[in-house]
Amino acid sequence: MSINGLSEEADVVVVGGGPGGSTLATLVAMRGHHVVLLEKEKFPRYQIGESLLPSTVHGICRLTGVADELAKAGFTKKRGGTFRWGATPEPWTFAFSVSPKMAGETSYAYQVERSRFDQILLDHARHMGVDVREQHAVTDVIDDGGRIRGVSYRDETGHEGTIQATYVVDASGNKSRIYRRAGTTRQYSEFFRSLALFGYFEDAKRMPEPNSGNILCVAFASGWFWYIPLSPTLTSVGAVVRSELAGKIQGDPEEAMASLIAECPMISDYLRNARRVTDGQYGELRVRKDYSYANTKFWRPGMVLVGDAACFVDPVFSSGVHLATYGALLAARSINSVLAQAIDEETAFREFEQRYRREYGVFYEFLVSFYDVHVEEDSYFWSAKKVTDSTSSDLESFVSLVGGVSSGESALAATQTLTERYKNRSGEFAAAVDQVIANKEQSMVPLMRSSIVKQAMQEGAKEQVRVLLGPDLELDPPLFKGGLVASPDGLAWSRPG
Ligand SMILES: Cc1cc2nc3c(=O)[nH]c(=O)nc-3n(C[C@H](O)[C@H](O)[C@H](O)COP(=O)(O)OP(=O)(O)OC[C@H]3O[C@@H](n4cnc5c(N)ncnc54)[C@H](O)[C@@H]3O)c2cc1C
């Protein structure tokens, strides 16, 4: 709110409280900066994009500190995906646990009701010190010609105000009104021009364990279906239809949905005893189109785009929330680095844009090959290896890509940050040394006090930690030649070495 007609000030204004906006806001507030987030709606609000990836759940949500809250929410665990796709007539399944980067405790993601998931993330941002204001719609940005310097908004009472900020983050989704102000144009994919028609069903069939929480994707003559088990009784079902068959979802949506389901024997079978939800937030059949695009630029001085405001590509591998939250992490690192005057703006945001485009690019390129439905699944696995330039097996490369961890960033894959692991491991080692002393092995104590022995022990400890943590004891290597690396806490950029 402006005081006496004067504009407010903040370090960062975030436009939009979806997963991209609330993640970025939290990661910047965690570095002590003053962040205001303006969200047009009153949460909870409906959104599509319900199938998540492990990189979001165990990587980014752990970094923001919301992972435990999510674990308590009781969302369906998604251990992988099941596909009736390609030349193989039988459905095939992959598990995230195939990739060592997601093995063990982190080998699952969640299927979420977005109204609940987004609310948890937004409340968490508030909890972490972000000034969250719902029912505040951003109407424009303040542009002095050289730089974006803030936003103007209108709240639910009709009051209009402005906030000046060092950075404006556009996280307002695919309907963004302000992304063009970053001097960018939206380039729609020529290849992915499908339309989606979707709704919700009660009491639909489940796949047998351990795959009952998997996303199921089923190709059929007109396109493909998604089938996402949101709870033991609620299922999200969507038909994605090729653009030349758009006529099939024009007209009455009820009839269109019924006839598409009838075209696909496997989905018909799964929905045989189900009832379509016809009331509440899931009551309506919705249509989306023109959702695969990337903007020509993701930032300009004073403004950065994340999530659907920047890019999105076909939903078959559920990459939307991953791209939004990963883009948010990369942008937060750049903002944090520049606000701390550690890295210049051009260098910090070049790193953001290169990494973001790389991640978008691997999904895009891989999906192009995935839409060749005349080959067997092994061919898809091989494509994933090629697209990600991976040295792992074909299957592992595929699972890493579709789990969102192909960049090799430990912040996305590991259960603890490097510093947490280092601290814990060195703590363990220190405790072991204390134990030796406590055990009154008196003969060793004078020896341990000697500085030469101390130094030798420190070297030994480093070596031991190196062995325990593996090659990633050092920061992740730069992803691009001459590029930056993530800081040990994952929240900013550092220069390698
Ligand atoms: C058919 C389809 C299926 C999909 N399925 C999946 C899936 O299974 N898994 C997946 O991960 N992704 C999926 N997605 C993609 C997913 O929906 C998005 O990628 C994701 O929601 C992007 O998050 P975001 O934070 O960028 O934007 P959003 O979630 O769209 O949030 C943007 C927020 O900004 C607010 N806002 C808008 N304008 C303003 C304004 N002027 N001022 C203030 N606030 C504003 C909006 O109210 C909204 O809350 C799918 C997409 C489509 C089209």
The ligand as an SDF file (V2000), in Angstrom:
LIG
                    3D

 53 58  0  0  0  0  0  0  0  0999 V2000
   -2.9990  -29.3830  -20.4030 C   0  0  0  0  0  0  0  0  0  0  0  0
   -1.8880  -29.1490  -19.4210 C   0  0  0  0  0  0  0  0  0  0  0  0
   -1.4940  -30.1600  -18.5490 C   0  0  0  0  0  0  0  0  0  0  0  0
   -0.4460  -29.9380  -17.6590 C   0  0  0  0  0  0  0  0  0  0  0  0
   -0.0340  -30.9530  -16.8290 N   0  0  0  0  0  0  0  0  0  0  0  0
    1.0550  -30.7660  -16.0450 C   0  0  0  0  0  0  0  0  0  0  0  0
    1.5160  -31.7920  -15.1660 C   0  0  0  0  0  0  0  0  0  0  0  0
    0.9590  -32.8810  -15.0940 O   0  0  0  0  0  0  0  0  0  0  0  0
    2.5890  -31.5330  -14.3940 N   0  0  0  0  0  0  0  0  0  0  0  0
    3.2320  -30.3290  -14.4220 C   0  0  0  0  0  0  0  0  0  0  0  0
    4.2130  -30.1450  -13.7150 O   0  0  0  0  0  0  0  0  0  0  0  0
    2.7850  -29.3300  -15.2010 N   0  0  0  0  0  0  0  0  0  0  0  0
    1.7340  -29.5200  -16.0040 C   0  0  0  0  0  0  0  0  0  0  0  0
    1.2780  -28.4870  -16.7590 N   0  0  0  0  0  0  0  0  0  0  0  0
    1.9560  -27.1880  -16.6890 C   0  0  0  0  0  0  0  0  0  0  0  0
    1.6080  -26.3870  -15.4330 C   0  0  0  0  0  0  0  0  0  0  0  0
    0.2300  -26.1000  -15.4090 O   0  0  0  0  0  0  0  0  0  0  0  0
    2.4120  -25.0890  -15.4120 C   0  0  0  0  0  0  0  0  0  0  0  0
    3.6650  -25.2680  -15.9980 O   0  0  0  0  0  0  0  0  0  0  0  0
    2.6090  -24.5140  -14.0030 C   0  0  0  0  0  0  0  0  0  0  0  0
    1.3740  -24.2860  -13.3810 O   0  0  0  0  0  0  0  0  0  0  0  0
    3.4120  -23.2090  -14.0970 C   0  0  0  0  0  0  0  0  0  0  0  0
    3.5400  -22.6170  -12.8330 O   0  0  0  0  0  0  0  0  0  0  0  0
    3.7510  -21.0340  -12.7100 P   0  0  0  0  0  0  0  0  0  0  0  0
    4.0600  -20.7650  -11.2970 O   0  0  0  0  0  0  0  0  0  0  0  0
    4.6780  -20.5770  -13.7750 O   0  0  0  0  0  0  0  0  0  0  0  0
    2.3410  -20.4110  -13.1330 O   0  0  0  0  0  0  0  0  0  0  0  0
    0.8720  -20.5970  -12.5610 P   0  0  0  0  0  0  0  0  0  0  0  0
    0.7250  -21.8600  -11.8330 O   0  0  0  0  0  0  0  0  0  0  0  0
   -0.0190  -20.3670  -13.7440 O   0  0  0  0  0  0  0  0  0  0  0  0
    0.7060  -19.4080  -11.5330 O   0  0  0  0  0  0  0  0  0  0  0  0
    0.6400  -18.0720  -11.9840 C   0  0  0  0  0  0  0  0  0  0  0  0
   -0.0870  -17.2370  -10.9360 C   0  0  0  0  0  0  0  0  0  0  0  0
   -0.0030  -15.8710  -11.3210 O   0  0  0  0  0  0  0  0  0  0  0  0
   -1.2310  -15.2410  -10.9990 C   0  0  0  0  0  0  0  0  0  0  0  0
   -1.3540  -14.0370  -11.8560 N   0  0  0  0  0  0  0  0  0  0  0  0
   -1.6360  -14.0010  -13.1720 C   0  0  0  0  0  0  0  0  0  0  0  0
   -1.6600  -12.7140  -13.6030 N   0  0  0  0  0  0  0  0  0  0  0  0
   -1.3940  -11.9440  -12.5200 C   0  0  0  0  0  0  0  0  0  0  0  0
   -1.2820  -10.5410  -12.3290 C   0  0  0  0  0  0  0  0  0  0  0  0
   -1.4430   -9.6850  -13.3410 N   0  0  0  0  0  0  0  0  0  0  0  0
   -0.9950  -10.0750  -11.0990 N   0  0  0  0  0  0  0  0  0  0  0  0
   -0.8070  -10.9360  -10.0530 C   0  0  0  0  0  0  0  0  0  0  0  0
   -0.9170  -12.2870  -10.1780 N   0  0  0  0  0  0  0  0  0  0  0  0
   -1.1970  -12.7770  -11.4120 C   0  0  0  0  0  0  0  0  0  0  0  0
   -2.2680  -16.3030  -11.3060 C   0  0  0  0  0  0  0  0  0  0  0  0
   -3.4730  -16.0600  -10.6080 O   0  0  0  0  0  0  0  0  0  0  0  0
   -1.5580  -17.5790  -10.8260 C   0  0  0  0  0  0  0  0  0  0  0  0
   -1.8760  -17.8900   -9.4830 O   0  0  0  0  0  0  0  0  0  0  0  0
    0.2240  -28.6820  -17.6490 C   0  0  0  0  0  0  0  0  0  0  0  0
   -0.1870  -27.6760  -18.5160 C   0  0  0  0  0  0  0  0  0  0  0  0
   -1.2160  -27.9020  -19.4000 C   0  0  0  0  0  0  0  0  0  0  0  0
   -1.6300  -26.7940  -20.3430 C   0  0  0  0  0  0  0  0  0  0  0  0
  1  2  1  0
  2  3  1  0
  2 52  2  0
  3  4  2  0
  4  5  1  0
  4 50  1  0
  5  6  2  0
  6  7  1  0
  6 13  1  0
  7  8  2  0
  7  9  1  0
  9 10  1  0
 10 11  2  0
 10 12  1  0
 12 13  2  0
 13 14  1  0
 14 15  1  0
 14 50  1  0
 15 16  1  0
 16 17  1  0
 16 18  1  0
 18 19  1  0
 18 20  1  0
 20 21  1  0
 20 22  1  0
 22 23  1  0
 23 24  1  0
 24 25  2  0
 24 26  1  0
 24 27  1  0
 27 28  1  0
 28 29  2  0
 28 30  1  0
 28 31  1  0
 31 32  1  0
 32 33  1  0
 33 34  1  0
 33 48  1  0
 34 35  1  0
 35 36  1  0
 35 46  1  0
 36 37  1  0
 36 45  1  0
 37 38  2  0
 38 39  1  0
 39 40  1  0
 39 45  2  0
 40 41  1  0
 40 42  2  0
 42 43  1  0
 43 44  2  0
 44 45  1  0
 46 47  1  0
 46 48  1  0
 48 49  1  0
 50 51  2  0
 51 52  1  0
 52 53  1  0
M  END
$$$$
